Amino acid sequence: MKKLFLGVFLLLVFISFAAFSGTKFSVLGIYTMNLDDPDNYVDVFPITYFDIGITSNVMLRFNDYVTLPSSTLSYDLNDKTLKFKLPRYYYLQYKIGYDVLLMFGKFKFRDYPYDIRSDYSFRVGGFRDDLGDKNYTLNPMNMAVGGYIKPFGEIKFGGAYDLENKSIYAYAGLDDRYTKYMFYLSQDNSRKKYEYRNIDVLSASFAGYNSVKWSRKLITQLYYGVGYAVPSTVDSISEITNNISDLVKILPSPKIALGGKINYYPVYLKGIMYYNMDQNNENIYYLDVDAATNNPSNKTWLFEGRLGYYLPRPWKMELFFQGNSLDDGILTDYITNYGIKLMGEDFDLTFAMKDINGRVDGEQKFVMNFTTWTDFVITERPLTKILF
């Protein structure tokens, strides 16, 4: 299932929650219609958000991927057992603008300078969330504490600590609007199925983003990421330094993503390239992949290019082409798929020469995606201002 504009929607969600301190229930509906496949015609993926504003800065938050399994709460009533589906995430959040965020509970923890995955289906650098694999088999974080702080200027420090398996996540860097540089380090002790290896992993990555407006029409963007990971089992922060030497050994073997955009209105050219310099399979860095149609796993290189044209707002059209080192070419040895895409606000329509929806069995070449967003506002103000 292609998650159209999911990154954009989540950004809007976070912005709206930052400004709203009351109680609200919201539903994001993500729809995928495979117009040329009557056996797999439609897929609906709703995400629910329920936020209870306790004070103007403290919020109790619940959100769930409704169609995915999660824990249940059982209650015996007479001779019957009632079962209630628990939300996938529930946590207490303390937030002051964009400078301080603290969380406690089961929450999504992720950070990246630029959401490459929303455009190109994968990302190198940063932290991923539990939507990081094709079949949604990754478990969300256990009870944890986490957050970030911007103590001065645009310098940002963040991290999380999983209280159950003692996994550690930390990042630091520059987080300006148009210039971002971020370093990431994590010790993942969850022993989940990690790239087909049931092992703990020490991971390090760097990711960045730069945008320059040269004139009213000309804007350039550059985004990039480098990732490394090695097997590592530790029980405390101090032990991580013992395995840093293993990361140093594989520095010449990174997994790299490099992308950019040249916008000269009304035309733009954008693209991304992935390259894996690891010839001996020593770098087990987990590739943050969303859509199976553009998955860099098991590929030495991969690229995607797009030539776009801005139509009357909100529409634009793109010609795209993809290639990689594994699949057979259809146009040349280096072009594995190509097509055309029409995009509007929260909507896109794609026609491709080969399968463009890798989340569904079969071959879908003509796919429409759209999203809806619905708010049910219960109170405009936080509970403390209502009750006291």
Solvent accessible surface area in square Angstrom, and as a share of the most:
residue,aa,sasa,rsa
1,M,12,0.05
2,K,47,0.20
3,K,16,0.07
4,L,12,0.06
5,F,53,0.22
6,L,11,0.05
7,G,19,0.18
8,V,79,0.45
9,F,12,0.05
10,L,8,0.04
11,L,105,0.52
12,L,96,0.48
13,V,2,0.01
14,F,82,0.34
15,I,77,0.39
16,S,41,0.27
17,F,8,0.03
18,A,42,0.33
19,A,93,0.72
20,F,34,0.14
21,S,27,0.18
22,G,0,0.00
23,T,9,0.05
24,K,12,0.05
25,F,69,0.29
26,S,1,0.00
27,V,39,0.22
28,L,1,0.00
29,G,4,0.04
30,I,0,0.00
31,Y,57,0.22
32,T,0,0.00
33,M,40,0.18
34,N,1,0.00
35,L,64,0.32
36,D,63,0.33
37,D,16,0.08
38,P,118,0.74
39,D,129,0.67
40,N,51,0.26
41,Y,102,0.39
42,V,76,0.44
43,D,49,0.25
44,V,67,0.38
45,F,7,0.03
46,P,27,0.17
47,I,1,0.01
48,T,24,0.14
49,Y,8,0.03
50,F,63,0.26
51,D,2,0.01
52,I,36,0.18
53,G,0,0.00
54,I,56,0.28
55,T,46,0.27
56,S,69,0.44
57,N,59,0.30
58,V,34,0.20
59,M,11,0.05
60,L,56,0.28
61,R,15,0.05
62,F,55,0.23
63,N,9,0.05
64,D,13,0.07
65,Y,1,0.00
66,V,63,0.36
67,T,82,0.48
68,L,26,0.13
69,P,115,0.73
70,S,35,0.22
71,S,67,0.44
72,T,80,0.46
73,L,101,0.50
74,S,65,0.42
75,Y,128,0.49
76,D,106,0.55
77,L,86,0.43
78,N,147,0.75
79,D,132,0.69
80,K,137,0.58
81,T,74,0.43
82,L,67,0.33
83,K,143,0.61
84,F,109,0.45
85,K,93,0.39
86,L,52,0.26
87,P,34,0.21
88,R,18,0.07
89,Y,2,0.01
90,Y,71,0.27
91,Y,21,0.08
92,L,76,0.38
93,Q,13,0.06
94,Y,79,0.30
95,K,34,0.14
96,I,79,0.40
97,G,46,0.45
98,Y,128,0.49
99,D,71,0.37
100,V,31,0.18
101,L,24,0.12
102,L,98,0.49
103,M,22,0.10
104,F,98,0.41
105,G,2,0.02
106,K,38,0.16
107,F,1,0.00
108,K,37,0.16
109,F,19,0.08
110,R,46,0.17
111,D,21,0.11
112,Y,51,0.19
113,P,13,0.08
114,Y,54,0.20
115,D,33,0.17
116,I,6,0.03
117,R,20,0.07
118,S,51,0.33
119,D,44,0.23
120,Y,1,0.00
121,S,9,0.06
122,F,0,0.00
123,R,9,0.03
124,V,1,0.01
125,G,2,0.02
126,G,12,0.11
127,F,17,0.07
128,R,52,0.19
129,D,10,0.05
130,D,9,0.05
131,L,2,0.01
132,G,1,0.01
133,D,26,0.13
134,K,97,0.41
135,N,103,0.53
136,Y,37,0.14
137,T,93,0.54
138,L,12,0.06
139,N,114,0.59
140,P,25,0.16
141,M,32,0.14
142,N,42,0.22
143,M,74,0.33
144,A,0,0.00
145,V,61,0.35
146,G,13,0.12
147,G,8,0.08
148,Y,33,0.13
149,I,83,0.42
150,K,29,0.12
151,P,65,0.41
152,F,127,0.53
153,G,65,0.62
154,E,70,0.31
155,I,54,0.27
156,K,19,0.08
157,F,92,0.38
158,G,13,0.13
159,G,18,0.17
160,A,7,0.05
161,Y,77,0.29
162,D,5,0.03
163,L,86,0.43
164,E,127,0.57
165,N,34,0.17
166,K,96,0.41
167,S,1,0.01
168,I,23,0.12
169,Y,36,0.14
170,A,44,0.34
171,Y,14,0.05
172,A,34,0.26
173,G,17,0.16
174,L,55,0.27
175,D,27,0.14
176,D,58,0.30
177,R,180,0.66
178,Y,115,0.44
179,T,40,0.23
180,K,37,0.16
181,Y,80,0.30
182,M,4,0.02
183,F,129,0.54
184,Y,8,0.03
185,L,63,0.31
186,S,10,0.06
187,Q,0,0.00
188,D,15,0.08
189,N,19,0.10
190,S,37,0.24
191,R,125,0.46
192,K,43,0.18
193,K,145,0.61
194,Y,13,0.05
195,E,40,0.18
196,Y,177,0.67
197,R,84,0.31
198,N,103,0.53
199,I,53,0.27
200,D,7,0.04
201,V,1,0.01
202,L,0,0.00
203,S,16,0.10
204,A,24,0.19
205,S,11,0.07
206,F,52,0.22
207,A,6,0.05
208,G,2,0.02
209,Y,17,0.07
210,N,34,0.17
211,S,19,0.12
212,V,65,0.37
213,K,140,0.59
214,W,159,0.56
215,S,55,0.36
216,R,198,0.72
217,K,77,0.33
218,L,52,0.26
219,I,52,0.27
220,T,39,0.22
221,Q,40,0.18
222,L,80,0.40
223,Y,1,0.00
224,Y,39,0.15
225,G,0,0.00
226,V,42,0.24
227,G,0,0.00
228,Y,28,0.11
229,A,0,0.00
230,V,7,0.04
231,P,78,0.49
232,S,7,0.04
233,T,90,0.52
234,V,6,0.04
235,D,99,0.51
236,S,45,0.29
237,I,118,0.60
238,S,83,0.53
239,E,63,0.28
240,I,11,0.06
241,T,96,0.56
242,N,109,0.56
243,N,28,0.14
244,I,59,0.30
245,S,62,0.40
246,D,49,0.26
247,L,11,0.06
248,V,82,0.47
249,K,150,0.64
250,I,7,0.04
251,L,94,0.47
252,P,100,0.63
253,S,21,0.14
254,P,11,0.07
255,K,16,0.07
256,I,44,0.22
257,A,0,0.00
258,L,77,0.38
259,G,5,0.05
260,G,19,0.19
261,K,33,0.14
262,I,98,0.50
263,N,16,0.08
264,Y,123,0.47
265,Y,106,0.40
266,P,46,0.29
267,V,64,0.37
268,Y,2,0.01
269,L,93,0.46
270,K,24,0.10
271,G,17,0.17
272,I,6,0.03
273,M,90,0.40
274,Y,1,0.00
275,Y,82,0.31
276,N,28,0.15
277,M,83,0.37
278,D,14,0.07
279,Q,135,0.60
280,N,113,0.58
281,N,115,0.59
282,E,90,0.40
283,N,4,0.02
284,I,7,0.04
285,Y,14,0.05
286,Y,22,0.08
287,L,7,0.03
288,D,10,0.05
289,V,13,0.07
290,D,14,0.07
291,A,2,0.02
292,A,30,0.23
293,T,34,0.20
294,N,6,0.03
295,N,42,0.22
296,P,0,0.00
297,S,26,0.17
298,N,130,0.66
299,K,21,0.09
300,T,59,0.34
301,W,68,0.24
302,L,3,0.01
303,F,49,0.20
304,E,6,0.03
305,G,8,0.07
306,R,21,0.08
307,L,83,0.41
308,G,2,0.02
309,Y,106,0.40
310,Y,55,0.21
311,L,56,0.28
312,P,111,0.70
313,R,227,0.83
314,P,72,0.45
315,W,97,0.34
316,K,56,0.24
317,M,72,0.32
318,E,4,0.02
319,L,94,0.47
320,F,11,0.05
321,F,79,0.33
322,Q,17,0.08
323,G,1,0.01
324,N,13,0.07
325,S,47,0.30
326,L,109,0.54
327,D,67,0.35
328,D,119,0.62
329,G,31,0.30
330,I,74,0.37
331,L,108,0.54
332,T,74,0.43
333,D,117,0.60
334,Y,135,0.51
335,I,23,0.12
336,T,9,0.05
337,N,8,0.04
338,Y,70,0.27
339,G,11,0.10
340,I,63,0.32
341,K,32,0.13
342,L,50,0.25
343,M,14,0.06
344,G,7,0.06
345,E,130,0.58
346,D,43,0.22
347,F,48,0.20
348,D,8,0.04
349,L,48,0.24
350,T,5,0.03
351,F,90,0.37
352,A,0,0.00
353,M,70,0.31
354,K,74,0.32
355,D,40,0.21
356,I,13,0.07
357,N,0,0.00
358,G,14,0.14
359,R,35,0.13
360,V,27,0.16
361,D,125,0.65
362,G,58,0.55
363,E,92,0.41
364,Q,0,0.00
365,K,70,0.30
366,F,74,0.31
367,V,2,0.01
368,M,41,0.19
369,N,6,0.03
370,F,51,0.21
371,T,11,0.06
372,T,60,0.35
373,W,76,0.27
374,T,61,0.35
375,D,65,0.34
376,F,108,0.45
377,V,73,0.42
378,I,106,0.54
379,T,33,0.19
380,E,124,0.55
381,R,132,0.48
382,P,4,0.02
383,L,59,0.29
384,T,48,0.28
385,K,117,0.50
386,I,74,0.37
387,L,126,0.63
388,F,196,0.82
